[in-house]
Amino acid sequence: MRVRQASLLIALAMLLCACGRQGSQPSPTGASAPSAASAVTAPKPPAARVKSATESKEPLTLTRLNDDGSETVEETTGDSGVHNSLLAAVASTVTAATTSTAAAAVSTSIAWQDGVNYARLVPAQPTSVPTGQVEVLEFFWYACPHCYALDPLVANWEKSKPSYVSFSRVPTLWNEGHRSLARLFYTLQSMGKLTQFHDAVFKEIHVNVNPLIGSESPSQAERAQVAFVAKLGISETDFEKAYHSFEVEKSLQRADELAQRYRISGVPTFVVNGKYVADVGTASLPSQTPMPERLITLLSDLAAQEHKH
């Protein structure tokens, strides 16, 4: 038992060491992928996407992909000695966000700066929502600690957002480990179980220290996930049938194409209506710890602006 727990801890530590893209650019998964990716001419990976004086002063929250393919975890330790400022900031924010005081703390009339608080996509990309709706996408990874910390705040916003906002999560597929967790996401979605068990997946990984990917072998990941959903009361037979369904394969392909289209290299990253890209770091104030509630306000403001047009 101790050996198994130690193995799980090591596996999870490897997963959580970074929330950025690993390796080189993924090859297109479908015929439409090259044209979709080449259509985006302006945005760059997050490390170069928003260039401002704040980047060298404020503690950033994303693991960045360097030009040489290596990754840098950009976290700082403040005077209080608390590591991972995003996790600490979100922990306090999620509780406060449910009160009217916290709601009033962030003004909806913030003068957001193009190129500082968000990156504008030129040309804008097509969305998949009906006319009159504004699409907001969150690119995330179940094993990313920043995504886990931010998710309660995002979930609260999802419940209270305007009806014209169409919000969707898009899991990343940068390597086999990412792909297996993305497959779990879309399998639960295809079974109509995602809303019910989305939180449970996050907690299984981050609280119960169960990576849900085996040793990054697809077959071992599948066995680990079947055992996990069985504990949730989901039929193993139904789960395995959906796991390899055409619907899930199609969803995985679309997620891969979207990540290429928007050149996603770090999570959590948000895209508003195919026009704007932002994250906690860009939305936060200069020289201060990350402020996740500002990101939520930024998303709402950009969506409202798009709705007016």
C-alpha positions as protocol buffer text, in pm:
chain_id: "A"
residue {
  index: 1
  type: MET
  ca { x: 0 y: 0 z: 0 }
}
residue {
  index: 2
  type: ARG
  ca { x: 282 y: 242 z: 88 }
}
residue {
  index: 3
  type: VAL
  ca { x: 460 y: 162 z: -238 }
}
residue {
  index: 4
  type: ARG
  ca { x: 140 y: 231 z: -434 }
}
residue {
  index: 5
  type: GLN
  ca { x: 82 y: 562 z: -253 }
}
residue {
  index: 6
  type: ALA
  ca { x: 441 y: 665 z: -314 }
}
residue {
  index: 7
  type: SER
  ca { x: 405 y: 585 z: -684 }
}
residue {
  index: 8
  type: LEU
  ca { x: 87 y: 791 z: -707 }
}
residue {
  index: 9
  type: LEU
  ca { x: 251 y: 1084 z: -532 }
}
residue {
  index: 10
  type: ILE
  ca { x: 546 y: 1073 z: -770 }
}
residue {
  index: 11
  type: ALA
  ca { x: 317 y: 1054 z: -1071 }
}
residue {
  index: 12
  type: LEU
  ca { x: 105 y: 1344 z: -951 }
}
residue {
  index: 13
  type: ALA
  ca { x: 414 y: 1550 z: -870 }
}
residue {
  index: 14
  type: MET
  ca { x: 529 y: 1504 z: -1228 }
}
residue {
  index: 15
  type: LEU
  ca { x: 190 y: 1613 z: -1353 }
}
residue {
  index: 16
  type: LEU
  ca { x: 165 y: 1920 z: -1135 }
}
residue {
  index: 17
  type: CYS
  ca { x: 515 y: 2049 z: -1198 }
}
residue {
  index: 18
  type: ALA
  ca { x: 383 y: 2244 z: -1496 }
}
residue {
  index: 19
  type: CYS
  ca { x: 65 y: 2374 z: -1653 }
}
residue {
  index: 20
  type: GLY
  ca { x: 221 y: 2465 z: -1982 }
}
residue {
  index: 21
  type: ARG
  ca { x: 251 y: 2297 z: -2315 }
}
residue {
  index: 22
  type: GLN
  ca { x: 516 y: 2026 z: -2329 }
}
residue {
  index: 23
  type: GLY
  ca { x: 722 y: 1951 z: -2633 }
}
residue {
  index: 24
  type: SER
  ca { x: 687 y: 2088 z: -2982 }
}
residue {
  index: 25
  type: GLN
  ca { x: 382 y: 2199 z: -3174 }
}
residue {
  index: 26
  type: PRO
  ca { x: 132 y: 1912 z: -3213 }
}
residue {
  index: 27
  type: SER
  ca { x: 58 y: 1799 z: -3563 }
}
residue {
  index: 28
  type: PRO
  ca { x: -288 y: 1880 z: -3700 }
}
residue {
  index: 29
  type: THR
  ca { x: -549 y: 1617 z: -3621 }
}
residue {
  index: 30
  type: GLY
  ca { x: -778 y: 1691 z: -3911 }
}
residue {
  index: 31
  type: ALA
  ca { x: -784 y: 1839 z: -4259 }
}
residue {
  index: 32
  type: SER
  ca { x: -917 y: 2170 z: -4135 }
}
residue {
  index: 33
  type: ALA
  ca { x: -651 y: 2219 z: -3869 }
}
residue {
  index: 34
  type: PRO
  ca { x: -378 y: 2380 z: -4087 }
}
residue {
  index: 35
  type: SER
  ca { x: -605 y: 2650 z: -4224 }
}
residue {
  index: 36
  type: ALA
  ca { x: -753 y: 2719 z: -3880 }
}
residue {
  index: 37
  type: ALA
  ca { x: -412 y: 2758 z: -3725 }
}
residue {
  index: 38
  type: SER
  ca { x: -271 y: 2974 z: -4004 }
}
residue {
  index: 39
  type: ALA
  ca { x: -572 y: 3204 z: -3983 }
}
residue {
  index: 40
  type: VAL
  ca { x: -443 y: 3347 z: -3657 }
}
residue {
  index: 41
  type: THR
  ca { x: -168 y: 3594 z: -3741 }
}
residue {
  index: 42
  type: ALA
  ca { x: -148 y: 3824 z: -3443 }
}
residue {
  index: 43
  type: PRO
  ca { x: -149 y: 3626 z: -3116 }
}
residue {
  index: 44
  type: LYS
  ca { x: 164 y: 3461 z: -2982 }
}
residue {
  index: 45
  type: PRO
  ca { x: 213 y: 3214 z: -2697 }
}
residue {
  index: 46
  type: PRO
  ca { x: 130 y: 3372 z: -2357 }
}
residue {
  index: 47
  type: ALA
  ca { x: 494 y: 3449 z: -2277 }
}
residue {
  index: 48
  type: ALA
  ca { x: 504 y: 3700 z: -2565 }
}
residue {
  index: 49
  type: ARG
  ca { x: 135 y: 3762 z: -2616 }
}
residue {
  index: 50
  type: VAL
  ca { x: 99 y: 4041 z: -2361 }
}
residue {
  index: 51
  type: LYS
  ca { x: 408 y: 4251 z: -2316 }
}
residue {
  index: 52
  type: SER
  ca { x: 397 y: 4513 z: -2044 }
}
residue {
  index: 53
  type: ALA
  ca { x: 586 y: 4643 z: -1745 }
}
residue {
  index: 54
  type: THR
  ca { x: 361 y: 4443 z: -1515 }
}
residue {
  index: 55
  type: GLU
  ca { x: 504 y: 4114 z: -1633 }
}
residue {
  index: 56
  type: SER
  ca { x: 836 y: 4170 z: -1465 }
}
residue {
  index: 57
  type: LYS
  ca { x: 679 y: 4283 z: -1137 }
}
residue {
  index: 58
  type: GLU
  ca { x: 369 y: 4081 z: -1059 }
}
residue {
  index: 59
  type: PRO
  ca { x: 377 y: 3710 z: -972 }
}
residue {
  index: 60
  type: LEU
  ca { x: 247 y: 3527 z: -1274 }
}
residue {
  index: 61
  type: THR
  ca { x: 38 y: 3217 z: -1258 }
}
residue {
  index: 62
  type: LEU
  ca { x: 106 y: 3012 z: -1567 }
}
residue {
  index: 63
  type: THR
  ca { x: 386 y: 2777 z: -1648 }
}
residue {
  index: 64
  type: ARG
  ca { x: 544 y: 2924 z: -1960 }
}
residue {
  index: 65
  type: LEU
  ca { x: 680 y: 2745 z: -2266 }
}
residue {
  index: 66
  type: ASN
  ca { x: 1027 y: 2876 z: -2351 }
}
residue {
  index: 67
  type: ASP
  ca { x: 1160 y: 2913 z: -2704 }
}
residue {
  index: 68
  type: ASP
  ca { x: 1393 y: 2616 z: -2657 }
}
residue {
  index: 69
  type: GLY
  ca { x: 1104 y: 2389 z: -2559 }
}
residue {
  index: 70
  type: SER
  ca { x: 1174 y: 2394 z: -2186 }
}
residue {
  index: 71
  type: GLU
  ca { x: 925 y: 2520 z: -1930 }
}
residue {
  index: 72
  type: THR
  ca { x: 948 y: 2777 z: -1653 }
}
residue {
  index: 73
  type: VAL
  ca { x: 718 y: 2777 z: -1353 }
}
residue {
  index: 74
  type: GLU
  ca { x: 667 y: 3143 z: -1265 }
}
residue {
  index: 75
  type: GLU
  ca { x: 571 y: 3152 z: -899 }
}
residue {
  index: 76
  type: THR
  ca { x: 702 y: 3369 z: -616 }
}
residue {
  index: 77
  type: THR
  ca { x: 716 y: 3361 z: -240 }
}
residue {
  index: 78
  type: GLY
  ca { x: 589 y: 3671 z: -63 }
}
residue {
  index: 79
  type: ASP
  ca { x: 682 y: 3802 z: 277 }
}
residue {
  index: 80
  type: SER
  ca { x: 425 y: 3571 z: 432 }
}
residue {
  index: 81
  type: GLY
  ca { x: 613 y: 3269 z: 299 }
}
residue {
  index: 82
  type: VAL
  ca { x: 308 y: 3141 z: 112 }
}
residue {
  index: 83
  type: HIS
  ca { x: 408 y: 2965 z: -209 }
}
residue {
  index: 84
  type: ASN
  ca { x: 196 y: 2968 z: -525 }
}
residue {
  index: 85
  type: SER
  ca { x: 29 y: 3304 z: -502 }
}
residue {
  index: 86
  type: LEU
  ca { x: -255 y: 3210 z: -739 }
}
residue {
  index: 87
  type: LEU
  ca { x: -369 y: 2923 z: -521 }
}
residue {
  index: 88
  type: ALA
  ca { x: -359 y: 3144 z: -213 }
}
residue {
  index: 89
  type: ALA
  ca { x: -538 y: 3428 z: -389 }
}
residue {
  index: 90
  type: VAL
  ca { x: -811 y: 3207 z: -529 }
}
residue {
  index: 91
  type: ALA
  ca { x: -865 y: 3031 z: -197 }
}
residue {
  index: 92
  type: SER
  ca { x: -958 y: 3359 z: -34 }
}
residue {
  index: 93
  type: THR
  ca { x: -1141 y: 3493 z: -337 }
}
residue {
  index: 94
  type: VAL
  ca { x: -1379 y: 3201 z: -385 }
}
residue {
  index: 95
  type: THR
  ca { x: -1518 y: 3244 z: -36 }
}
residue {
  index: 96
  type: ALA
  ca { x: -1542 y: 3620 z: -62 }
}
residue {
  index: 97
  type: ALA
  ca { x: -1696 y: 3612 z: -408 }
}
residue {
  index: 98
  type: THR
  ca { x: -2026 y: 3493 z: -268 }
}
residue {
  index: 99
  type: THR
  ca { x: -2071 y: 3808 z: -62 }
}
residue {
  index: 100
  type: SER
  ca { x: -2193 y: 4144 z: -181 }
}
residue {
  index: 101
  type: THR
  ca { x: -1880 y: 4310 z: -47 }
}
residue {
  index: 102
  type: ALA
  ca { x: -1657 y: 4109 z: -278 }
}
residue {
  index: 103
  type: ALA
  ca { x: -1894 y: 4164 z: -567 }
}
residue {
  index: 104
  type: ALA
  ca { x: -1864 y: 4538 z: -524 }
}
residue {
  index: 105
  type: ALA
  ca { x: -1486 y: 4526 z: -478 }
}
residue {
  index: 106
  type: VAL
  ca { x: -1421 y: 4508 z: -851 }
}
residue {
  index: 107
  type: SER
  ca { x: -1568 y: 4792 z: -1050 }
}
residue {
  index: 108
  type: THR
  ca { x: -1741 y: 4703 z: -1374 }
}
residue {
  index: 109
  type: SER
  ca { x: -1609 y: 5028 z: -1520 }
}
residue {
  index: 110
  type: ILE
  ca { x: -1243 y: 4925 z: -1517 }
}
residue {
  index: 111
  type: ALA
  ca { x: -1046 y: 5080 z: -1802 }
}
residue {
  index: 112
  type: TRP
  ca { x: -909 y: 4760 z: -1952 }
}
residue {
  index: 113
  type: GLN
  ca { x: -608 y: 4804 z: -2178 }
}
residue {
  index: 114
  type: ASP
  ca { x: -580 y: 4627 z: -2511 }
}
residue {
  index: 115
  type: GLY
  ca { x: -246 y: 4448 z: -2527 }
}
residue {
  index: 116
  type: VAL
  ca { x: -205 y: 4459 z: -2149 }
}
residue {
  index: 117
  type: ASN
  ca { x: -514 y: 4303 z: -1989 }
}
residue {
  index: 118
  type: TYR
  ca { x: -597 y: 4096 z: -2296 }
}
residue {
  index: 119
  type: ALA
  ca { x: -462 y: 4018 z: -2641 }
}
residue {
  index: 120
  type: ARG
  ca { x: -674 y: 4096 z: -2944 }
}
residue {
  index: 121
  type: LEU
  ca { x: -688 y: 3829 z: -3215 }
}
residue {
  index: 122
  type: VAL
  ca { x: -643 y: 3957 z: -3570 }
}
residue {
  index: 123
  type: PRO
  ca { x: -830 y: 3837 z: -3760 }
}
residue {
  index: 124
  type: ALA
  ca { x: -1106 y: 3732 z: -3520 }
}
residue {
  index: 125
  type: GLN
  ca { x: -1191 y: 3365 z: -3534 }
}
residue {
  index: 126
  type: PRO
  ca { x: -1532 y: 3211 z: -3607 }
}
residue {
  index: 127
  type: THR
  ca { x: -1729 y: 3084 z: -3308 }
}
residue {
  index: 128
  type: SER
  ca { x: -1969 y: 2793 z: -3263 }
}
residue {
  index: 129
  type: VAL
  ca { x: -2261 y: 2970 z: -3098 }
}
residue {
  index: 130
  type: PRO
  ca { x: -2593 y: 3101 z: -3235 }
}
residue {
  index: 131
  type: THR
  ca { x: -2639 y: 3462 z: -3343 }
}
residue {
  index: 132
  type: GLY
  ca { x: -2682 y: 3687 z: -3041 }
}
residue {
  index: 133
  type: GLN
  ca { x: -2468 y: 3464 z: -2818 }
}
residue {
  index: 134
  type: VAL
  ca { x: -2115 y: 3546 z: -2704 }
}
residue {
  index: 135
  type: GLU
  ca { x: -1877 y: 3250 z: -2680 }
}
residue {
  index: 136
  type: VAL
  ca { x: -1636 y: 3224 z: -2387 }
}
residue {
  index: 137
  type: LEU
  ca { x: -1390 y: 2933 z: -2386 }
}
residue {
  index: 138
  type: GLU
  ca { x: -1171 y: 2819 z: -2099 }
}
residue {
  index: 139
  type: PHE
  ca { x: -872 y: 2608 z: -2197 }
}
residue {
  index: 140
  type: PHE
  ca { x: -780 y: 2394 z: -1898 }
}
residue {
  index: 141
  type: TRP
  ca { x: -621 y: 2071 z: -1777 }
}
residue {
  index: 142
  type: TYR
  ca { x: -761 y: 1860 z: -1496 }
}
residue {
  index: 143
  type: ALA
  ca { x: -414 y: 1806 z: -1344 }
}
residue {
  index: 144
  type: CYS
  ca { x: -325 y: 2178 z: -1345 }
}
residue {
  index: 145
  type: PRO
  ca { x: -329 y: 2314 z: -987 }
}
residue {
  index: 146
  type: HIS
  ca { x: -408 y: 2664 z: -1113 }
}
residue {
  index: 147
  type: CYS
  ca { x: -714 y: 2537 z: -1305 }
}
residue {
  index: 148
  type: TYR
  ca { x: -827 y: 2350 z: -994 }
}
residue {
  index: 149
  type: ALA
  ca { x: -787 y: 2659 z: -776 }
}
residue {
  index: 150
  type: LEU
  ca { x: -970 y: 2885 z: -1020 }
}
residue {
  index: 151
  type: ASP
  ca { x: -1253 y: 2646 z: -1105 }
}
residue {
  index: 152
  type: PRO
  ca { x: -1488 y: 2731 z: -810 }
}
residue {
  index: 153
  type: LEU
  ca { x: -1479 y: 3098 z: -907 }
}
residue {
  index: 154
  type: VAL
  ca { x: -1543 y: 3012 z: -1271 }
}
residue {
  index: 155
  type: ALA
  ca { x: -1828 y: 2781 z: -1167 }
}
residue {
  index: 156
  type: ASN
  ca { x: -1990 y: 3061 z: -966 }
}
residue {
  index: 157
  type: TRP
  ca { x: -1962 y: 3294 z: -1264 }
}
residue {
  index: 158
  type: GLU
  ca { x: -2106 y: 3027 z: -1494 }
}
residue {
  index: 159
  type: LYS
  ca { x: -2419 y: 3014 z: -1277 }
}
residue {
  index: 160
  type: SER
  ca { x: -2466 y: 3393 z: -1264 }
}
residue {
  index: 161
  type: LYS
  ca { x: -2339 y: 3498 z: -1609 }
}
residue {
  index: 162
  type: PRO
  ca { x: -2578 y: 3675 z: -1850 }
}
residue {
  index: 163
  type: SER
  ca { x: -2794 y: 3448 z: -2065 }
}
residue {
  index: 164
  type: TYR
  ca { x: -2621 y: 3574 z: -2381 }
}
residue {
  index: 165
  type: VAL
  ca { x: -2289 y: 3421 z: -2271 }
}
residue {
  index: 166
  type: SER
  ca { x: -2223 y: 3068 z: -2395 }
}
residue {
  index: 167
  type: PHE
  ca { x: -1945 y: 2924 z: -2179 }
}
residue {
  index: 168
  type: SER
  ca { x: -1752 y: 2604 z: -2254 }
}
residue {
  index: 169
  type: ARG
  ca { x: -1445 y: 2436 z: -2112 }
}
residue {
  index: 170
  type: VAL
  ca { x: -1190 y: 2296 z: -2357 }
}
residue {
  index: 171
  type: PRO
  ca { x: -934 y: 2046 z: -2222 }
}
residue {
  index: 172
  type: THR
  ca { x: -583 y: 2053 z: -2368 }
}
residue {
  index: 173
  type: LEU
  ca { x: -428 y: 1757 z: -2553 }
}
residue {
  index: 174
  type: TRP
  ca { x: -57 y: 1836 z: -2554 }
}
residue {
  index: 175
  type: ASN
  ca { x: 61 y: 1484 z: -2472 }
}
residue {
  index: 176
  type: GLU
  ca { x: -80 y: 1140 z: -2391 }
}
residue {
  index: 177
  type: GLY
  ca { x: -143 y: 1231 z: -2027 }
}
residue {
  index: 178
  type: HIS
  ca { x: -337 y: 1542 z: -2127 }
}
residue {
  index: 179
  type: ARG
  ca { x: -527 y: 1346 z: -2392 }
}
residue {
  index: 180
  type: SER
  ca { x: -640 y: 1075 z: -2150 }
}
residue {
  index: 181
  type: LEU
  ca { x: -785 y: 1333 z: -1909 }
}
residue {
  index: 182
  type: ALA
  ca { x: -947 y: 1515 z: -2201 }
}
residue {
  index: 183
  type: ARG
  ca { x: -1103 y: 1184 z: -2307 }
}
residue {
  index: 184
  type: LEU
  ca { x: -1241 y: 1143 z: -1955 }
}
residue {
  index: 185
  type: PHE
  ca { x: -1390 y: 1495 z: -1976 }
}
residue {
  index: 186
  type: TYR
  ca { x: -1564 y: 1431 z: -2308 }
}
residue {
  index: 187
  type: THR
  ca { x: -1678 y: 1082 z: -2209 }
}
residue {
  index: 188
  type: LEU
  ca { x: -1855 y: 1221 z: -1903 }
}
residue {
  index: 189
  type: GLN
  ca { x: -1997 y: 1500 z: -2118 }
}
residue {
  index: 190
  type: SER
  ca { x: -2131 y: 1257 z: -2379 }
}
residue {
  index: 191
  type: MET
  ca { x: -2299 y: 1056 z: -2101 }
}
residue {
  index: 192
  type: GLY
  ca { x: -2462 y: 1365 z: -1953 }
}
residue {
  index: 193
  type: LYS
  ca { x: -2257 y: 1319 z: -1635 }
}
residue {
  index: 194
  type: LEU
  ca { x: -2007 y: 1604 z: -1664 }
}
residue {
  index: 195
  type: THR
  ca { x: -2197 y: 1864 z: -1461 }
}
residue {
  index: 196
  type: GLN
  ca { x: -2248 y: 1612 z: -1184 }
}
residue {
  index: 197
  type: PHE
  ca { x: -1892 y: 1481 z: -1166 }
}
residue {
  index: 198
  type: HIS
  ca { x: -1667 y: 1761 z: -1298 }
}
residue {
  index: 199
  type: ASP
  ca { x: -1568 y: 1861 z: -944 }
}
residue {
  index: 200
  type: ALA
  ca { x: -1514 y: 1497 z: -850 }
}
residue {
  index: 201
  type: VAL
  ca { x: -1248 y: 1457 z: -1119 }
}
residue {
  index: 202
  type: PHE
  ca { x: -1058 y: 1762 z: -994 }
}
residue {
  index: 203
  type: LYS
  ca { x: -1076 y: 1637 z: -635 }
}
residue {
  index: 204
  type: GLU
  ca { x: -971 y: 1285 z: -724 }
}
residue {
  index: 205
  type: ILE
  ca { x: -651 y: 1422 z: -874 }
}
residue {
  index: 206
  type: HIS
  ca { x: -568 y: 1707 z: -636 }
}
residue {
  index: 207
  type: VAL
  ca { x: -715 y: 1587 z: -306 }
}
residue {
  index: 208
  type: ASN
  ca { x: -703 y: 1208 z: -334 }
}
residue {
  index: 209
  type: VAL
  ca { x: -370 y: 1216 z: -520 }
}
residue {
  index: 210
  type: ASN
  ca { x: -493 y: 985 z: -796 }
}
residue {
  index: 211
  type: PRO
  ca { x: -355 y: 1108 z: -1134 }
}
residue {
  index: 212
  type: LEU
  ca { x: -611 y: 903 z: -1333 }
}
residue {
  index: 213
  type: ILE
  ca { x: -359 y: 843 z: -1610 }
}
residue {
  index: 214
  type: GLY
  ca { x: -173 y: 531 z: -1499 }
}
residue {
  index: 215
  type: SER
  ca { x: 179 y: 567 z: -1635 }
}
residue {
  index: 216
  type: GLU
  ca { x: 61 y: 769 z: -1935 }
}
residue {
  index: 217
  type: SER
  ca { x: -27 y: 449 z: -2121 }
}
residue {
  index: 218
  type: PRO
  ca { x: -373 y: 486 z: -2280 }
}
residue {
  index: 219
  type: SER
  ca { x: -480 y: 140 z: -2165 }
}
residue {
  index: 220
  type: GLN
  ca { x: -362 y: 197 z: -1807 }
}
residue {
  index: 221
  type: ALA
  ca { x: -529 y: 539 z: -1802 }
}
residue {
  index: 222
  type: GLU
  ca { x: -853 y: 379 z: -1918 }
}
residue {
  index: 223
  type: ARG
  ca { x: -838 y: 118 z: -1643 }
}
residue {
  index: 224
  type: ALA
  ca { x: -768 y: 384 z: -1380 }
}
residue {
  index: 225
  type: GLN
  ca { x: -1059 y: 594 z: -1502 }
}
residue {
  index: 226
  type: VAL
  ca { x: -1299 y: 300 z: -1523 }
}
residue {
  index: 227
  type: ALA
  ca { x: -1217 y: 216 z: -1161 }
}
residue {
  index: 228
  type: PHE
  ca { x: -1273 y: 580 z: -1066 }
}
residue {
  index: 229
  type: VAL
  ca { x: -1613 y: 621 z: -1234 }
}
residue {
  index: 230
  type: ALA
  ca { x: -1727 y: 289 z: -1091 }
}
residue {
  index: 231
  type: LYS
  ca { x: -1688 y: 444 z: -745 }
}
residue {
  index: 232
  type: LEU
  ca { x: -1918 y: 723 z: -863 }
}
residue {
  index: 233
  type: GLY
  ca { x: -2189 y: 472 z: -953 }
}
residue {
  index: 234
  type: ILE
  ca { x: -2138 y: 494 z: -1330 }
}
residue {
  index: 235
  type: SER
  ca { x: -2178 y: 174 z: -1528 }
}
residue {
  index: 236
  type: GLU
  ca { x: -1836 y: 49 z: -1642 }
}
residue {
  index: 237
  type: THR
  ca { x: -1989 y: -96 z: -1958 }
}
residue {
  index: 238
  type: ASP
  ca { x: -2163 y: 229 z: -2050 }
}
residue {
  index: 239
  type: PHE
  ca { x: -1852 y: 431 z: -1971 }
}
residue {
  index: 240
  type: GLU
  ca { x: -1623 y: 215 z: -2186 }
}
residue {
  index: 241
  type: LYS
  ca { x: -1871 y: 227 z: -2474 }
}
residue {
  index: 242
  type: ALA
  ca { x: -1878 y: 608 z: -2462 }
}
residue {
  index: 243
  type: TYR
  ca { x: -1502 y: 623 z: -2403 }
}
residue {
  index: 244
  type: HIS
  ca { x: -1430 y: 494 z: -2754 }
}
residue {
  index: 245
  type: SER
  ca { x: -1731 y: 647 z: -2927 }
}
residue {
  index: 246
  type: PHE
  ca { x: -1723 y: 856 z: -3244 }
}
residue {
  index: 247
  type: GLU
  ca { x: -1874 y: 1146 z: -3051 }
}
residue {
  index: 248
  type: VAL
  ca { x: -1582 y: 1155 z: -2806 }
}
residue {
  index: 249
  type: GLU
  ca { x: -1324 y: 1118 z: -3083 }
}
residue {
  index: 250
  type: LYS
  ca { x: -1482 y: 1408 z: -3270 }
}
residue {
  index: 251
  type: SER
  ca { x: -1480 y: 1624 z: -2954 }
}
residue {
  index: 252
  type: LEU
  ca { x: -1111 y: 1548 z: -2897 }
}
residue {
  index: 253
  type: GLN
  ca { x: -1029 y: 1647 z: -3252 }
}
residue {
  index: 254
  type: ARG
  ca { x: -1218 y: 1974 z: -3220 }
}
residue {
  index: 255
  type: ALA
  ca { x: -1045 y: 2054 z: -2889 }
}
residue {
  index: 256
  type: ASP
  ca { x: -707 y: 1995 z: -3051 }
}
residue {
  index: 257
  type: GLU
  ca { x: -797 y: 2221 z: -3344 }
}
residue {
  index: 258
  type: LEU
  ca { x: -915 y: 2498 z: -3112 }
}
residue {
  index: 259
  type: ALA
  ca { x: -593 y: 2486 z: -2910 }
}
residue {
  index: 260
  type: GLN
  ca { x: -394 y: 2519 z: -3233 }
}
residue {
  index: 261
  type: ARG
  ca { x: -618 y: 2794 z: -3367 }
}
residue {
  index: 262
  type: TYR
  ca { x: -566 y: 3006 z: -3056 }
}
residue {
  index: 263
  type: ARG
  ca { x: -206 y: 2892 z: -3000 }
}
residue {
  index: 264
  type: ILE
  ca { x: -272 y: 2791 z: -2643 }
}
residue {
  index: 265
  type: SER
  ca { x: 53 y: 2724 z: -2455 }
}
residue {
  index: 266
  type: GLY
  ca { x: -55 y: 2771 z: -2094 }
}
residue {
  index: 267
  type: VAL
  ca { x: -363 y: 2708 z: -1882 }
}
residue {
  index: 268
  type: PRO
  ca { x: -601 y: 2835 z: -1761 }
}
residue {
  index: 269
  type: THR
  ca { x: -648 y: 3062 z: -2062 }
}
residue {
  index: 270
  type: PHE
  ca { x: -976 y: 3221 z: -2175 }
}
residue {
  index: 271
  type: VAL
  ca { x: -1091 y: 3326 z: -2523 }
}
residue {
  index: 272
  type: VAL
  ca { x: -1388 y: 3564 z: -2562 }
}
residue {
  index: 273
  type: ASN
  ca { x: -1591 y: 3545 z: -2883 }
}
residue {
  index: 274
  type: GLY
  ca { x: -1294 y: 3447 z: -3096 }
}
residue {
  index: 275
  type: LYS
  ca { x: -1146 y: 3796 z: -3045 }
}
residue {
  index: 276
  type: TYR
  ca { x: -977 y: 3830 z: -2706 }
}
residue {
  index: 277
  type: VAL
  ca { x: -737 y: 3611 z: -2506 }
}
residue {
  index: 278
  type: ALA
  ca { x: -678 y: 3665 z: -2132 }
}
residue {
  index: 279
  type: ASP
  ca { x: -572 y: 3493 z: -1812 }
}
residue {
  index: 280
  type: VAL
  ca { x: -540 y: 3573 z: -1442 }
}
residue {
  index: 281
  type: GLY
  ca { x: -199 y: 3735 z: -1488 }
}
residue {
  index: 282
  type: THR
  ca { x: -305 y: 3976 z: -1764 }
}
residue {
  index: 283
  type: ALA
  ca { x: -622 y: 4078 z: -1581 }
}
residue {
  index: 284
  type: SER
  ca { x: -445 y: 4148 z: -1249 }
}
residue {
  index: 285
  type: LEU
  ca { x: -316 y: 4480 z: -1125 }
}
residue {
  index: 286
  type: PRO
  ca { x: 54 y: 4570 z: -1168 }
}
residue {
  index: 287
  type: SER
  ca { x: 289 y: 4492 z: -879 }
}
residue {
  index: 288
  type: GLN
  ca { x: 24 y: 4297 z: -689 }
}
residue {
  index: 289
  type: THR
  ca { x: -57 y: 3932 z: -635 }
}
residue {
  index: 290
  type: PRO
  ca { x: -288 y: 3783 z: -897 }
}
residue {
  index: 291
  type: MET
  ca { x: -652 y: 3884 z: -857 }
}
residue {
  index: 292
  type: PRO
  ca { x: -874 y: 3611 z: -1004 }
}
residue {
  index: 293
  type: GLU
  ca { x: -1191 y: 3814 z: -951 }
}
residue {
  index: 294
  type: ARG
  ca { x: -1057 y: 4073 z: -1196 }
}
residue {
  index: 295
  type: LEU
  ca { x: -1039 y: 3804 z: -1461 }
}
residue {
  index: 296
  type: ILE
  ca { x: -1406 y: 3722 z: -1408 }
}
residue {
  index: 297
  type: THR
  ca { x: -1493 y: 4092 z: -1439 }
}
residue {
  index: 298
  type: LEU
  ca { x: -1280 y: 4121 z: -1752 }
}
residue {
  index: 299
  type: LEU
  ca { x: -1458 y: 3826 z: -1912 }
}
residue {
  index: 300
  type: SER
  ca { x: -1796 y: 3978 z: -1827 }
}
residue {
  index: 301
  type: ASP
  ca { x: -1698 y: 4320 z: -1961 }
}
residue {
  index: 302
  type: LEU
  ca { x: -1558 y: 4185 z: -2287 }
}
residue {
  index: 303
  type: ALA
  ca { x: -1866 y: 3966 z: -2334 }
}
residue {
  index: 304
  type: ALA
  ca { x: -2097 y: 4262 z: -2268 }
}
residue {
  index: 305
  type: GLN
  ca { x: -1905 y: 4469 z: -2521 }
}
residue {
  index: 306
  type: GLU
  ca { x: -1939 y: 4196 z: -2782 }
}
residue {
  index: 307
  type: HIS
  ca { x: -2310 y: 4158 z: -2709 }
}
residue {
  index: 308
  type: LYS
  ca { x: -2372 y: 4527 z: -2776 }
}
residue {
  index: 309
  type: HIS
  ca { x: -2216 y: 4493 z: -3118 }
}
